[in-house]
Every structure is written in structure tokens, then in C-alpha cells.
């Protein structure tokens, strides 16, 4: 091999390694993240217990929350398997107008947070809770939040009344 050919081969290997490392850094280490928290809270305006979804924008750009969603527990798959194989189409779409008078889609600035309040009703989802952003990505709350919701007395009463009514209601 000529020295020029060897040099170009080494140069190409160095450049492709740099590009691969940059893509891994950008896509896995420094990727955009949105934190979603969920639970029940006593709303000071009415004194009633309401459900909240809190969205914290940890990205470097503004995001737009287009939907607040919940999924039922009917499919027993891990989240990564659901992303790979597709999610069960049955779910729950929260109202586009919240109790605190926000109209979805709602813009959340970088480093800021927004709380979406909803009333609690019998069709409340039993599984994952999260939001969908304008780039069509789903962001879910932690499993610990879901366990805390299921341990809440209001949720237990809600599930008990909806189970008594049966699936046809």
C-alpha cells in the first residue's frame, strides 16, 4: 500500500470513530428529557382532591405538550417492549382543557414546569400515565408515582365504585 492510502484509511477510521462517539453522546447521554410526575392533591381553590400531572422541561428548548394520557394495565409488557411492539390502543385521553384553565397544546419553556389538574372520575386509567409532546414522543411518570396513586384512598374508593358498576357503565 502506498503511504497516502494508509494515511487516508487511518484518517477515515479516526473521523468515523469521532462521529460515532458524538452520536452516542448526543442520542443517549445528553438527550432531551422531560420529567413527568403524577398524583393526587388538594386543590386550594376548591378544597377538593384533584389529579395532577406535572411536566418538568429538562431540555434546552421549549416543548409543547399536546396530550395528557393514561393506559390501562391490560397488556402486561414492559415499557421498552411496548415501544418496540406497539402499545395497546385502549387508553384514556384526558380533557384538552384542564381545571386550572390551561388549553392543550401548552408550551413549557426550558427549565420550567407546568401542572395540569384534572377531576377524578370512574374512567380513570389503571396503568401508565404520561404526556405526549408535539414531536410525538411519549413521556411517562415513574412507577413509584403510579404505586402511590394506587395506594391513595381516593383512588381505592374510585376503583371500588367502578368495579361494583361493572364494565358496561
Buried (B, 14 or more C-beta within 10 A) or exposed (E): EEEEEEEEEEEEEEEEEEEEEEEEEEEEEEEBEBEBBBBBEEBEEEEEBBBBBBBBBEBEEEBEBBBBBBBEEEBEEEEEEBEEEEBBEEBBEBEEEBBBEBEBBBEBEEEEBBBBBBBBEEEBBBBBBBBBBEEEEBBBBEEEBBEBBEEBEBBEEBBEEBEEEEEEE
